[in-house]
Amino acid sequence: MIIKPYGFALWEKMRDSLDEMFKETGHQNAYFPLFIPKVFSAARQRMWKGLQRMCCCNTLRLKNDPNGNGIIVDPEAKLDEELIVRPTSETIIWNTYKPGSSRTATSLC
């Protein structure tokens, strides 16, 4: 999806307004990455039911073609750990704020 400048300006105003309201209550921002280790999906399989077909998994690295034909898959390089594009935030957030942790997603940091 491409968001043109006018639309992005609207998004920034909405984001900034909401951010100010949240911070007035004492909350802080956190960032959870888009690419997460595949192991998170295996650990929370029940949550992923029905989402498997929509997941994108990255298992390889790219390199420049030595023949000058653009980019190719590097056959000698494999990621240490497969990464997926997370379809939901729950998997990475759960691992960070799991039960028994002194930090919970609903408490103020």
N, C-alpha and C positions, 0 to 999 in steps of 0.2 A: 504494500500500500504506500502510495506517495501522498504526503501531506504538503500542499503548496504553502507559500509564506503566509497568506491571509488565514488559512486554516490553522497553521502552526501558531500564529499570534493568538488566535482564540484559545487554543489548547494551553498556551503558556499563561494566559490570564486566568483561566479556570484552575490550572495547577497551582499557581501562586496564591490564589484566593483560598483554595482548600488547604494548602500548606500552612498558611497563616492561621486558619481556624484550628487546625490540628495542634500546631505549636502553642497556641494560646491555652490549650488544655494540658500542656506539659508533655505531649508526645514528641518523639524524635523519628526521623526518617531512617529507613534501612533499605539496602539494595540487595536483591537476590538475582543472581545471574540467569541469563536466558539459557545458556548451555550448562547442563548438570551431568554428573557421572551417571552412567546407565544403572549402576548399582542402586540408585535411589528408586528407580522404577520397580526393580525386583523386590526391594524391601517393602514397598507399599502396593503390591499387586492388586489388592481389592479396589483401591482407589483408581487404578489405571484401567479397570475393566471397561472396555468399549473405546478406550483412547489409543490403543496400540496401533490401529491402522492410520492414525493421524500423526504419529511420531516420526521425526526425522532423526536418524542416527548417523553420527560422523565417526568413521573408523579409520580414516586415511588422511594422508597429507598430500598436498599438491606441490609441484615444482615446475619450473620453466622447462619446456621441451628443448633438449640440446640441439634439435634440428630447426629451431626457430618457429615451430608450429603452435605457439601459444602455451597453454598450461596443460600438464598431464598429471596423472596419479603417479606418485613416487612409489615404485614397487618395493623399495627397500625400507620405507618408513611406514610405521604403523603407530598410531597413538598408544600411549601407555595404558590409557583407559578410554573405553568408548564413551562418547558424549552424545547426549540427546538434547533436542530442543524441548524444553519442558512445556507441555500443553496446559498445565495448571501450576499454581504457586505452592500448593499444599505440600508437595513432596520435599522441596528444599526447606520450606519453612518448618515443617514438622520435625525434620532432623535437627534444626537449630533450636527450636523451642519445644522439644518433646517433654512428655510428662516426667516429672521427677527433676527436671532442670530448675535451677534457681531463677531462670528467666522464662517468662511466658509471653506469648504474643499479645495477650490482653493487658499485661501490666505495663506501666510506664518504665522506660529504660533509664 
